[in-house]
Amino acid sequence: MTGFLRTVATRVAPALRSPMAIQRASLSSRPAKDKFGPVETVIGLGMFSLAILGPSGWVLAHLEEYKKKE
């Protein structure tokens, strides 16, 4: 068993020790250059709502068709 663990440790350890690429998020501390108006806000919220609630609404609307075993 110790031989197995030693083999695994010698093969896996170098891969774990290798330097990995560090990902940095590009965050901005300044406000946006252009402010969003009420129309863009309503359109954006509407699209998110449609994307989230649309598929579940479709399934619920066609639930009787899905229950049929044909």
PQR file with spaces between the fields and no chain letter, atoms N, CA, C, O and H, PARSE charges and radii, in Angstrom:
ATOM       1  N    MET     1       0.826   -1.193    0.000 -0.4000 1.5000
ATOM       2  CA   MET     1       0.000    0.000    0.000 -0.0000 2.0000
ATOM       3  C    MET     1       0.868    1.254    0.000  0.5500 1.7000
ATOM       4  O    MET     1       0.552    2.233   -0.676 -0.5500 1.4000
ATOM       5  N    THR     2       1.970    1.221    0.765 -0.4000 1.5000
ATOM       6  CA   THR     2       2.839    2.396    0.808 -0.0000 2.0000
ATOM       7  C    THR     2       3.514    2.627   -0.538  0.5500 1.7000
ATOM       8  O    THR     2       3.767    3.768   -0.923 -0.5500 1.4000
ATOM       9  H    THR     2       2.226    0.426    1.314  0.4000 1.0000
ATOM      10  N    GLY     3       3.804    1.546   -1.248 -0.4000 1.5000
ATOM      11  CA   GLY     3       4.386    1.689   -2.579 -0.0000 2.0000
ATOM      12  C    GLY     3       3.427    2.384   -3.535  0.5500 1.7000
ATOM      13  O    GLY     3       3.830    3.226   -4.337 -0.5500 1.4000
ATOM      14  H    GLY     3       3.599    0.619   -0.934  0.4000 1.0000
ATOM      15  N    PHE     4       2.159    2.020   -3.439 -0.4000 1.5000
ATOM      16  CA   PHE     4       1.130    2.655   -4.267 -0.0000 2.0000
ATOM      17  C    PHE     4       1.027    4.146   -3.953  0.5500 1.7000
ATOM      18  O    PHE     4       0.983    4.980   -4.857 -0.5500 1.4000
ATOM      19  H    PHE     4       1.831    1.336   -2.787  0.4000 1.0000
ATOM      20  N    LEU     5       0.987    4.470   -2.661 -0.4000 1.5000
ATOM      21  CA   LEU     5       0.882    5.874   -2.263 -0.0000 2.0000
ATOM      22  C    LEU     5       2.117    6.656   -2.683  0.5500 1.7000
ATOM      23  O    LEU     5       2.008    7.810   -3.097 -0.5500 1.4000
ATOM      24  H    LEU     5       1.022    3.793   -1.926  0.4000 1.0000
ATOM      25  N    ARG     6       3.293    6.040   -2.581 -0.4000 1.5000
ATOM      26  CA   ARG     6       4.521    6.711   -2.991 -0.0000 2.0000
ATOM      27  C    ARG     6       4.498    6.976   -4.493  0.5500 1.7000
ATOM      28  O    ARG     6       4.909    8.048   -4.937 -0.5500 1.4000
ATOM      29  H    ARG     6       3.382    5.103   -2.244  0.4000 1.0000
ATOM      30  N    THR     7       4.020    6.009   -5.281 -0.4000 1.5000
ATOM      31  CA   THR     7       3.930    6.182   -6.732 -0.0000 2.0000
ATOM      32  C    THR     7       2.955    7.300   -7.088  0.5500 1.7000
ATOM      33  O    THR     7       3.247    8.147   -7.932 -0.5500 1.4000
ATOM      34  H    THR     7       3.686    5.138   -4.921  0.4000 1.0000
ATOM      35  N    VAL     8       1.820    7.291   -6.449 -0.4000 1.5000
ATOM      36  CA   VAL     8       0.827    8.334   -6.714 -0.0000 2.0000
ATOM      37  C    VAL     8       1.382    9.698   -6.317  0.5500 1.7000
ATOM      38  O    VAL     8       1.218   10.674   -7.049 -0.5500 1.4000
ATOM      39  H    VAL     8       1.583    6.603   -5.763  0.4000 1.0000
ATOM      40  N    ALA     9       2.034    9.767   -5.168 -0.4000 1.5000
ATOM      41  CA   ALA     9       2.572   11.039   -4.688 -0.0000 2.0000
ATOM      42  C    ALA     9       3.648   11.575   -5.626  0.5500 1.7000
ATOM      43  O    ALA     9       3.710   12.782   -5.860 -0.5500 1.4000
ATOM      44  H    ALA     9       2.168    8.974   -4.573  0.4000 1.0000
ATOM      45  N    THR    10       4.504   10.692   -6.173 -0.4000 1.5000
ATOM      46  CA   THR    10       5.578   11.169   -7.054 -0.0000 2.0000
ATOM      47  C    THR    10       5.033   11.615   -8.407  0.5500 1.7000
ATOM      48  O    THR    10       5.630   12.468   -9.064 -0.5500 1.4000
ATOM      49  H    THR    10       4.453    9.712   -5.983  0.4000 1.0000
ATOM      50  N    ARG    11       3.913   11.052   -8.825 -0.4000 1.5000
ATOM      51  CA   ARG    11       3.366   11.429  -10.125 -0.0000 2.0000
ATOM      52  C    ARG    11       2.412   12.621  -10.037  0.5500 1.7000
ATOM      53  O    ARG    11       2.333   13.419  -10.971 -0.5500 1.4000
ATOM      54  H    ARG    11       3.427   10.359   -8.291  0.4000 1.0000
ATOM      55  N    VAL    12       1.695   12.747   -8.936 -0.4000 1.5000
ATOM      56  CA   VAL    12       0.694   13.795   -8.810 -0.0000 2.0000
ATOM      57  C    VAL    12       1.274   15.068   -8.218  0.5500 1.7000
ATOM      58  O    VAL    12       0.875   16.165   -8.611 -0.5500 1.4000
ATOM      59  H    VAL    12       1.759   12.099   -8.177  0.4000 1.0000
ATOM      60  N    ALA    13       2.197   14.947   -7.290 -0.4000 1.5000
ATOM      61  CA   ALA    13       2.724   16.109   -6.576 -0.0000 2.0000
ATOM      62  C    ALA    13       3.331   17.165   -7.508  0.5500 1.7000
ATOM      63  O    ALA    13       3.055   18.349   -7.318 -0.5500 1.4000
ATOM      64  H    ALA    13       2.521   14.056   -6.971  0.4000 1.0000
ATOM      65  N    PRO    14       4.144   16.795   -8.506 -0.5600 1.5000
ATOM      66  CA   PRO    14       4.686   17.848   -9.389  0.2800 2.0000
ATOM      67  C    PRO    14       3.588   18.605  -10.137  0.5500 1.7000
ATOM      68  O    PRO    14       3.709   19.810  -10.358 -0.5500 1.4000
ATOM      69  N    ALA    15       2.540   17.922  -10.519 -0.4000 1.5000
ATOM      70  CA   ALA    15       1.450   18.601  -11.216 -0.0000 2.0000
ATOM      71  C    ALA    15       0.737   19.575  -10.295  0.5500 1.7000
ATOM      72  O    ALA    15       0.280   20.630  -10.734 -0.5500 1.4000
ATOM      73  H    ALA    15       2.442   16.943  -10.340  0.4000 1.0000
ATOM      74  N    LEU    16       0.642   19.227   -9.029 -0.4000 1.5000
ATOM      75  CA   LEU    16      -0.022   20.118   -8.087 -0.0000 2.0000
ATOM      76  C    LEU    16       0.859   21.305   -7.715  0.5500 1.7000
ATOM      77  O    LEU    16       0.349   22.372   -7.374 -0.5500 1.4000
ATOM      78  H    LEU    16       1.014   18.370   -8.672  0.4000 1.0000
ATOM      79  N    ARG    17       2.154   21.130   -7.778 -0.4000 1.5000
ATOM      80  CA   ARG    17       3.076   22.205   -7.407 -0.0000 2.0000
ATOM      81  C    ARG    17       3.347   23.178   -8.544  0.5500 1.7000
ATOM      82  O    ARG    17       3.875   24.264   -8.301 -0.5500 1.4000
ATOM      83  H    ARG    17       2.568   20.264   -8.055  0.4000 1.0000
ATOM      84  N    SER    18       3.004   22.824   -9.777 -0.4000 1.5000
ATOM      85  CA   SER    18       3.327   23.691  -10.910 -0.0000 2.0000
ATOM      86  C    SER    18       2.577   25.014  -10.792  0.5500 1.7000
ATOM      87  O    SER    18       1.439   25.053  -10.323 -0.5500 1.4000
ATOM      88  H    SER    18       2.575   21.942   -9.974  0.4000 1.0000
ATOM      89  N    PRO    19       3.220   26.089  -11.219 -0.5600 1.5000
ATOM      90  CA   PRO    19       2.563   27.396  -11.109  0.2800 2.0000
ATOM      91  C    PRO    19       1.369   27.465  -12.056  0.5500 1.7000
ATOM      92  O    PRO    19       1.480   27.177  -13.247 -0.5500 1.4000
ATOM      93  N    MET    20       0.257   27.844  -11.512 -0.4000 1.5000
ATOM      94  CA   MET    20      -0.962   27.939  -12.310 -0.0000 2.0000
ATOM      95  C    MET    20      -1.161   29.382  -12.732  0.5500 1.7000
ATOM      96  O    MET    20      -0.686   30.302  -12.066 -0.5500 1.4000
ATOM      97  H    MET    20       0.166   28.078  -10.544  0.4000 1.0000
ATOM      98  N    ALA    21      -1.853   29.577  -13.821 -0.4000 1.5000
ATOM      99  CA   ALA    21      -2.143   30.931  -14.286 -0.0000 2.0000
ATOM     100  C    ALA    21      -3.106   31.597  -13.309  0.5500 1.7000
ATOM     101  O    ALA    21      -4.134   31.027  -12.944 -0.5500 1.4000
ATOM     102  H    ALA    21      -2.239   28.830  -14.362  0.4000 1.0000
ATOM     103  N    ILE    22      -2.766   32.781  -12.903 -0.4000 1.5000
ATOM     104  CA   ILE    22      -3.615   33.521  -11.976 -0.0000 2.0000
ATOM     105  C    ILE    22      -4.578   34.374  -12.789  0.5500 1.7000
ATOM     106  O    ILE    22      -4.160   35.192  -13.608 -0.5500 1.4000
ATOM     107  H    ILE    22      -1.931   33.244  -13.200  0.4000 1.0000
ATOM     108  N    GLN    23      -5.844   34.179  -12.558 -0.4000 1.5000
ATOM     109  CA   GLN    23      -6.847   34.946  -13.274 -0.0000 2.0000
ATOM     110  C    GLN    23      -7.240   36.144  -12.425  0.5500 1.7000
ATOM     111  O    GLN    23      -7.509   36.017  -11.231 -0.5500 1.4000
ATOM     112  H    GLN    23      -6.184   33.514  -11.892  0.4000 1.0000
ATOM     113  N    ARG    24      -7.266   37.280  -13.048 -0.4000 1.5000
ATOM     114  CA   ARG    24      -7.653   38.492  -12.334 -0.0000 2.0000
ATOM     115  C    ARG    24      -8.889   39.073  -13.016  0.5500 1.7000
ATOM     116  O    ARG    24      -8.960   39.156  -14.242 -0.5500 1.4000
ATOM     117  H    ARG    24      -7.047   37.383  -14.018  0.4000 1.0000
ATOM     118  N    ALA    25      -9.835   39.465  -12.216 -0.4000 1.5000
ATOM     119  CA   ALA    25     -11.046   40.075  -12.751 -0.0000 2.0000
ATOM     120  C    ALA    25     -10.749   41.530  -13.080  0.5500 1.7000
ATOM     121  O    ALA    25     -10.015   42.211  -12.363 -0.5500 1.4000
ATOM     122  H    ALA    25      -9.777   39.398  -11.220  0.4000 1.0000
ATOM     123  N    SER    26     -11.328   41.988  -14.168 -0.4000 1.5000
ATOM     124  CA   SER    26     -11.143   43.390  -14.525 -0.0000 2.0000
ATOM     125  C    SER    26     -12.276   44.195  -13.897  0.5500 1.7000
ATOM     126  O    SER    26     -13.338   44.375  -14.494 -0.5500 1.4000
ATOM     127  H    SER    26     -11.924   41.435  -14.750  0.4000 1.0000
ATOM     128  N    LEU    27     -12.029   44.671  -12.692 -0.4000 1.5000
ATOM     129  CA   LEU    27     -13.023   45.439  -11.965 -0.0000 2.0000
ATOM     130  C    LEU    27     -12.745   46.924  -12.143  0.5500 1.7000
ATOM     131  O    LEU    27     -11.600   47.345  -12.308 -0.5500 1.4000
ATOM     132  H    LEU    27     -11.167   44.526  -12.207  0.4000 1.0000
ATOM     133  N    SER    28     -13.789   47.686  -12.106 -0.4000 1.5000
ATOM     134  CA   SER    28     -13.643   49.120  -12.233 -0.0000 2.0000
ATOM     135  C    SER    28     -14.254   49.785  -11.016  0.5500 1.7000
ATOM     136  O    SER    28     -15.342   49.410  -10.579 -0.5500 1.4000
ATOM     137  H    SER    28     -14.719   47.344  -11.972  0.4000 1.0000
ATOM     138  N    SER    29     -13.569   50.757  -10.475 -0.4000 1.5000
ATOM     139  CA   SER    29     -14.097   51.444   -9.302 -0.0000 2.0000
ATOM     140  C    SER    29     -14.804   52.735   -9.678  0.5500 1.7000
ATOM     141  O    SER    29     -15.319   53.442   -8.812 -0.5500 1.4000
ATOM     142  H    SER    29     -12.686   51.062  -10.830  0.4000 1.0000
ATOM     143  N    ARG    30     -14.830   53.040  -10.958 -0.4000 1.5000
ATOM     144  CA   ARG    30     -15.486   54.262  -11.418 -0.0000 2.0000
ATOM     145  C    ARG    30     -16.914   53.956  -11.849  0.5500 1.7000
ATOM     146  O    ARG    30     -17.223   52.814  -12.191 -0.5500 1.4000
ATOM     147  H    ARG    30     -14.412   52.465  -11.662  0.4000 1.0000
ATOM     148  N    PRO    31     -17.781   54.950  -11.837 -0.5600 1.5000
ATOM     149  CA   PRO    31     -19.139   54.737  -12.343  0.2800 2.0000
ATOM     150  C    PRO    31     -19.120   54.538  -13.861  0.5500 1.7000
ATOM     151  O    PRO    31     -18.132   54.853  -14.525 -0.5500 1.4000
ATOM     152  N    ALA    32     -20.199   54.024  -14.389 -0.4000 1.5000
ATOM     153  CA   ALA    32     -20.292   53.757  -15.819 -0.0000 2.0000
ATOM     154  C    ALA    32     -20.210   55.060  -16.612  0.5500 1.7000
ATOM     155  O    ALA    32     -20.618   56.118  -16.135 -0.5500 1.4000
ATOM     156  H    ALA    32     -21.001   53.768  -13.850  0.4000 1.0000
ATOM     157  N    LYS    33     -19.679   54.965  -17.823 -0.4000 1.5000
ATOM     158  CA   LYS    33     -19.562   56.162  -18.661 -0.0000 2.0000
ATOM     159  C    LYS    33     -20.938   56.668  -19.067  0.5500 1.7000
ATOM     160  O    LYS    33     -21.211   57.866  -18.993 -0.5500 1.4000
ATOM     161  H    LYS    33     -19.347   54.105  -18.211  0.4000 1.0000
ATOM     162  N    ASP    34     -21.804   55.758  -19.496 -0.4000 1.5000
ATOM     163  CA   ASP    34     -23.164   56.128  -19.904 -0.0000 2.0000
ATOM     164  C    ASP    34     -24.144   55.507  -18.926  0.5500 1.7000
ATOM     165  O    ASP    34     -24.061   54.315  -18.629 -0.5500 1.4000
ATOM     166  H    ASP    34     -21.583   54.784  -19.557  0.4000 1.0000
ATOM     167  N    LYS    35     -25.056   56.301  -18.432 -0.4000 1.5000
ATOM     168  CA   LYS    35     -26.061   55.776  -17.514 -0.0000 2.0000
ATOM     169  C    LYS    35     -27.179   55.123  -18.313  0.5500 1.7000
ATOM     170  O    LYS    35     -27.520   55.565  -19.411 -0.5500 1.4000
ATOM     171  H    LYS    35     -25.123   57.269  -18.673  0.4000 1.0000
ATOM     172  N    PHE    36     -27.747   54.056  -17.738 -0.4000 1.5000
ATOM     173  CA   PHE    36     -28.862   53.384  -18.374 -0.0000 2.0000
ATOM     174  C    PHE    36     -30.140   54.137  -18.059  0.5500 1.7000
ATOM     175  O    PHE    36     -30.370   54.552  -16.923 -0.5500 1.4000
ATOM     176  H    PHE    36     -27.470   53.697  -16.847  0.4000 1.0000
ATOM     177  N    GLY    37     -30.962   54.308  -19.071 -0.4000 1.5000
ATOM     178  CA   GLY    37     -32.236   54.978  -18.883 -0.0000 2.0000
ATOM     179  C    GLY    37     -33.305   53.993  -18.444  0.5500 1.7000
ATOM     180  O    GLY    37     -33.050   52.792  -18.353 -0.5500 1.4000
ATOM     181  H    GLY    37     -30.775   53.971  -19.994  0.4000 1.0000
ATOM     182  N    PRO    38     -34.506   54.501  -18.172 -0.5600 1.5000
ATOM     183  CA   PRO    38     -35.589   53.610  -17.732  0.2800 2.0000
ATOM     184  C    PRO    38     -36.016   52.610  -18.807  0.5500 1.7000
ATOM     185  O    PRO    38     -36.415   51.492  -18.483 -0.5500 1.4000
ATOM     186  N    VAL    39     -35.938   52.997  -20.078 -0.4000 1.5000
ATOM     187  CA   VAL    39     -36.346   52.085  -21.158 -0.0000 2.0000
ATOM     188  C    VAL    39     -35.385   50.897  -21.230  0.5500 1.7000
ATOM     189  O    VAL    39     -35.819   49.750  -21.335 -0.5500 1.4000
ATOM     190  H    VAL    39     -35.614   53.905  -20.342  0.4000 1.0000
ATOM     191  N    GLU    40     -34.087   51.172  -21.174 -0.4000 1.5000
ATOM     192  CA   GLU    40     -33.113   50.085  -21.227 -0.0000 2.0000
ATOM     193  C    GLU    40     -33.222   49.182  -20.005  0.5500 1.7000
ATOM     194  O    GLU    40     -33.034   47.970  -20.109 -0.5500 1.4000
ATOM     195  H    GLU    40     -33.734   52.104  -21.089  0.4000 1.0000
ATOM     196  N    THR    41     -33.524   49.765  -18.853 -0.4000 1.5000
ATOM     197  CA   THR    41     -33.688   48.974  -17.638 -0.0000 2.0000
ATOM     198  C    THR    41     -34.886   48.047  -17.750  0.5500 1.7000
ATOM     199  O    THR    41     -34.801   46.876  -17.381 -0.5500 1.4000
ATOM     200  H    THR    41     -33.677   50.750  -18.769  0.4000 1.0000
ATOM     201  N    VAL    42     -35.994   48.555  -18.252 -0.4000 1.5000
ATOM     202  CA   VAL    42     -37.206   47.742  -18.408 -0.0000 2.0000
ATOM     203  C    VAL    42     -36.977   46.636  -19.433  0.5500 1.7000
ATOM     204  O    VAL    42     -37.400   45.499  -19.225 -0.5500 1.4000
ATOM     205  H    VAL    42     -36.063   49.507  -18.552  0.4000 1.0000
ATOM     206  N    ILE    43     -36.316   46.962  -20.527 -0.4000 1.5000
ATOM     207  CA   ILE    43     -36.037   45.940  -21.556 -0.0000 2.0000
ATOM     208  C    ILE    43     -35.116   44.861  -20.992  0.5500 1.7000
ATOM     209  O    ILE    43     -35.350   43.673  -21.215 -0.5500 1.4000
ATOM     210  H    ILE    43     -35.972   47.886  -20.696  0.4000 1.0000
ATOM     211  N    GLY    44     -34.075   45.260  -20.267 -0.4000 1.5000
ATOM     212  CA   GLY    44     -33.155   44.285  -19.686 -0.0000 2.0000
ATOM     213  C    GLY    44     -33.830   43.382  -18.677  0.5500 1.7000
ATOM     214  O    GLY    44     -33.642   42.166  -18.710 -0.5500 1.4000
ATOM     215  H    GLY    44     -33.886   46.225  -20.087  0.4000 1.0000
ATOM     216  N    LEU    45     -34.617   43.962  -17.775 -0.4000 1.5000
ATOM     217  CA   LEU    45     -35.328   43.146  -16.779 -0.0000 2.0000
ATOM     218  C    LEU    45     -36.357   42.243  -17.448  0.5500 1.7000
ATOM     219  O    LEU    45     -36.562   41.108  -17.017 -0.5500 1.4000
ATOM     220  H    LEU    45     -34.770   44.950  -17.748  0.4000 1.0000
ATOM     221  N    GLY    46     -37.000   42.737  -18.489 -0.4000 1.5000
ATOM     222  CA   GLY    46     -37.966   41.912  -19.215 -0.0000 2.0000
ATOM     223  C    GLY    46     -37.315   40.719  -19.888  0.5500 1.7000
ATOM     224  O    GLY    46     -37.855   39.613  -19.865 -0.5500 1.4000
ATOM     225  H    GLY    46     -36.834   43.659  -18.839  0.4000 1.0000
ATOM     226  N    MET    47     -36.149   40.944  -20.489 -0.4000 1.5000
ATOM     227  CA   MET    47     -35.447   39.851  -21.159 -0.0000 2.0000
ATOM     228  C    MET    47     -34.953   38.800  -20.150  0.5500 1.7000
ATOM     229  O    MET    47     -35.038   37.599  -20.407 -0.5500 1.4000
ATOM     230  H    MET    47     -35.711   41.842  -20.507  0.4000 1.0000
ATOM     231  N    PHE    48     -34.440   39.259  -19.009 -0.4000 1.5000
ATOM     232  CA   PHE    48     -34.023   38.305  -17.979 -0.0000 2.0000
ATOM     233  C    PHE    48     -35.212   37.509  -17.460  0.5500 1.7000
ATOM     234  O    PHE    48     -35.111   36.298  -17.263 -0.5500 1.4000
ATOM     235  H    PHE    48     -34.370   40.235  -18.800  0.4000 1.0000
ATOM     236  N    SER    49     -36.330   38.177  -17.238 -0.4000 1.5000
ATOM     237  CA   SER    49     -37.526   37.479  -16.757 -0.0000 2.0000
ATOM     238  C    SER    49     -38.002   36.462  -17.777  0.5500 1.7000
ATOM     239  O    SER    49     -38.369   35.342  -17.422 -0.5500 1.4000
ATOM     240  H    SER    49     -36.412   39.161  -17.398  0.4000 1.0000
ATOM     241  N    LEU    50     -37.995   36.850  -19.043 -0.4000 1.5000
ATOM     242  CA   LEU    50     -38.423   35.933  -20.097 -0.0000 2.0000
ATOM     243  C    LEU    50     -37.483   34.738  -20.202  0.5500 1.7000
ATOM     244  O    LEU    50     -37.934   33.609  -20.398 -0.5500 1.4000
ATOM     245  H    LEU    50     -37.697   37.760  -19.332  0.4000 1.0000
ATOM     246  N    ALA    51     -36.194   34.976  -20.075 -0.4000 1.5000
ATOM     247  CA   ALA    51     -35.226   33.889  -20.175 -0.0000 2.0000
ATOM     248  C    ALA    51     -35.349   32.916  -19.010  0.5500 1.7000
ATOM     249  O    ALA    51     -35.116   31.719  -19.178 -0.5500 1.4000
ATOM     250  H    ALA    51     -35.828   35.893  -19.916  0.4000 1.0000
ATOM     251  N    ILE    52     -35.711   33.416  -17.834 -0.4000 1.5000
ATOM     252  CA   ILE    52     -35.805   32.549  -16.663 -0.0000 2.0000
ATOM     253  C    ILE    52     -37.180   31.904  -16.558  0.5500 1.7000
ATOM     254  O    ILE    52     -37.287   30.703  -16.312 -0.5500 1.4000
ATOM     255  H    ILE    52     -35.900   34.388  -17.698  0.4000 1.0000
ATOM     256  N    LEU    53     -38.224   32.691  -16.743 -0.4000 1.5000
ATOM     257  CA   LEU    53     -39.580   32.186  -16.538 -0.0000 2.0000
ATOM     258  C    LEU    53     -40.215   31.598  -17.796  0.5500 1.7000
ATOM     259  O    LEU    53     -41.191   30.854  -17.696 -0.5500 1.4000
ATOM     260  H    LEU    53     -38.137   33.667  -16.943  0.4000 1.0000
ATOM     261  N    GLY    54     -39.688   31.913  -18.967 -0.4000 1.5000
ATOM     262  CA   GLY    54     -40.264   31.437  -20.225 -0.0000 2.0000
ATOM     263  C    GLY    54     -40.306   29.924  -20.350  0.5500 1.7000
ATOM     264  O    GLY    54     -41.375   29.369  -20.605 -0.5500 1.4000
ATOM     265  H    GLY    54     -38.896   32.517  -19.048  0.4000 1.0000
ATOM     266  N    PRO    55     -39.179   29.233  -20.179 -0.5600 1.5000
ATOM     267  CA   PRO    55     -39.204   27.776  -20.321  0.2800 2.0000
ATOM     268  C    PRO    55     -40.115   27.080  -19.309  0.5500 1.7000
ATOM     269  O    PRO    55     -40.812   26.127  -19.657 -0.5500 1.4000
ATOM     270  N    SER    56     -40.115   27.549  -18.065 -0.4000 1.5000
ATOM     271  CA   SER    56     -40.986   26.909  -17.072 -0.0000 2.0000
ATOM     272  C    SER    56     -42.449   27.190  -17.378  0.5500 1.7000
ATOM     273  O    SER    56     -43.300   26.328  -17.156 -0.5500 1.4000
ATOM     274  H    SER    56     -39.549   28.324  -17.782  0.4000 1.0000
ATOM     275  N    GLY    57     -42.754   28.374  -17.882 -0.4000 1.5000
ATOM     276  CA   GLY    57     -44.123   28.672  -18.292 -0.0000 2.0000
ATOM     277  C    GLY    57     -44.573   27.811  -19.456  0.5500 1.7000
ATOM     278  O    GLY    57     -45.727   27.386  -19.514 -0.5500 1.4000
ATOM     279  H    GLY    57     -42.063   29.073  -18.063  0.4000 1.0000
ATOM     280  N    TRP    58     -43.656   27.554  -20.388 -0.4000 1.5000
ATOM     281  CA   TRP    58     -43.969   26.694  -21.535 -0.0000 2.0000
ATOM     282  C    TRP    58     -44.303   25.279  -21.063  0.5500 1.7000
ATOM     283  O    TRP    58     -45.277   24.685  -21.525 -0.5500 1.4000
ATOM     284  H    TRP    58     -42.719   27.900  -20.340  0.4000 1.0000
ATOM     285  N    VAL    59     -43.510   24.746  -20.157 -0.4000 1.5000
ATOM     286  CA   VAL    59     -43.747   23.395  -19.649 -0.0000 2.0000
ATOM     287  C    VAL    59     -45.078   23.344  -18.916  0.5500 1.7000
ATOM     288  O    VAL    59     -45.852   22.407  -19.111 -0.5500 1.4000
ATOM     289  H    VAL    59     -42.719   25.229  -19.782  0.4000 1.0000
ATOM     290  N    LEU    60     -45.358   24.333  -18.079 -0.4000 1.5000
ATOM     291  CA   LEU    60     -46.625   24.333  -17.343 -0.0000 2.0000
ATOM     292  C    LEU    60     -47.818   24.486  -18.274  0.5500 1.7000
ATOM     293  O    LEU    60     -48.867   23.893  -18.022 -0.5500 1.4000
ATOM     294  H    LEU    60     -44.730   25.094  -17.921  0.4000 1.0000
ATOM     295  N    ALA    61     -47.687   25.265  -19.344 -0.4000 1.5000
ATOM     296  CA   ALA    61     -48.783   25.448  -20.287 -0.0000 2.0000
ATOM     297  C    ALA    61     -49.067   24.171  -21.078  0.5500 1.7000
ATOM     298  O    ALA    61     -50.206   23.935  -21.480 -0.5500 1.4000
ATOM     299  H    ALA    61     -46.835   25.747  -19.549  0.4000 1.0000
ATOM     300  N    HIS    62     -48.050   23.352  -21.303 -0.4000 1.5000
ATOM     301  CA   HIS    62     -48.208   22.129  -22.092 -0.0000 2.0000
ATOM     302  C    HIS    62     -48.128   20.873  -21.227  0.5500 1.7000
ATOM     303  O    HIS    62     -47.788   19.798  -21.721 -0.5500 1.4000
ATOM     304  H    HIS    62     -47.124   23.544  -20.976  0.4000 1.0000
ATOM     305  N    LEU    63     -48.435   21.005  -19.960 -0.4000 1.5000
ATOM     306  CA   LEU    63     -48.306   19.887  -19.031 -0.0000 2.0000
ATOM     307  C    LEU    63     -49.206   18.718  -19.398  0.5500 1.7000
ATOM     308  O    LEU    63     -48.797   17.563  -19.275 -0.5500 1.4000
ATOM     309  H    LEU    63     -48.711   21.878  -19.559  0.4000 1.0000
ATOM     310  N    GLU    64     -50.413   18.993  -19.842 -0.4000 1.5000
ATOM     311  CA   GLU    64     -51.339   17.910  -20.215 -0.0000 2.0000
ATOM     312  C    GLU    64     -50.815   17.119  -21.406  0.5500 1.7000
ATOM     313  O    GLU    64     -51.006   15.905  -21.469 -0.5500 1.4000
ATOM     314  H    GLU    64     -50.746   19.931  -19.942  0.4000 1.0000
ATOM     315  N    GLU    65     -50.164   17.781  -22.342 -0.4000 1.5000
ATOM     316  CA   GLU    65     -49.595   17.067  -23.486 -0.0000 2.0000
ATOM     317  C    GLU    65     -48.441   16.173  -23.052  0.5500 1.7000
ATOM     318  O    GLU    65     -48.251   15.088  -23.602 -0.5500 1.4000
ATOM     319  H    GLU    65     -50.009   18.768  -22.291  0.4000 1.0000
ATOM     320  N    TYR    66     -47.672   16.626  -22.069 -0.4000 1.5000
ATOM     321  CA   TYR    66     -46.550   15.822  -21.593 -0.0000 2.0000
ATOM     322  C    TYR    66     -47.002   14.611  -20.780  0.5500 1.7000
ATOM     323  O    TYR    66     -46.282   13.616  -20.686 -0.5500 1.4000
ATOM     324  H    TYR    66     -47.826   17.507  -21.622  0.4000 1.0000
ATOM     325  N    LYS    67     -48.197   14.698  -20.194 -0.4000 1.5000
ATOM     326  CA   LYS    67     -48.714   13.581  -19.377 -0.0000 2.0000
ATOM     327  C    LYS    67     -49.167   12.416  -20.258  0.5500 1.7000
ATOM     328  O    LYS    67     -49.159   11.267  -19.814 -0.5500 1.4000
ATOM     329  H    LYS    67     -48.781   15.506  -20.270  0.4000 1.0000
ATOM     330  N    LYS    68     -49.560   12.700  -21.492 -0.4000 1.5000
ATOM     331  CA   LYS    68     -50.066   11.642  -22.380 -0.0000 2.0000
ATOM     332  C    LYS    68     -48.943   10.678  -22.726  0.5500 1.7000
ATOM     333  O    LYS    68     -47.827   11.092  -23.039 -0.5500 1.4000
ATOM     334  H    LYS    68     -49.567   13.633  -21.852  0.4000 1.0000
ATOM     335  N    LYS    69     -49.250    9.391  -22.666 -0.4000 1.5000
ATOM     336  CA   LYS    69     -48.291    8.368  -23.046 -0.0000 2.0000
ATOM     337  C    LYS    69     -48.725    7.785  -24.371  0.5500 1.7000
ATOM     338  O    LYS    69     -49.558    6.880  -24.406 -0.5500 1.4000
ATOM     339  H    LYS    69     -50.156    9.055  -22.412  0.4000 1.0000
ATOM     340  N    GLU    70     -48.185    8.280  -25.442 -0.4000 1.5000
ATOM     341  CA   GLU    70     -48.541    7.778  -26.772 -0.0000 2.0000
ATOM     342  C    GLU    70     -47.382    7.116  -27.416  0.5500 1.7000
ATOM     343  O    GLU    70     -47.496    6.631  -28.542 -0.5500 1.4000
ATOM     344  H    GLU    70     -47.508    9.016  -25.414  0.4000 1.0000
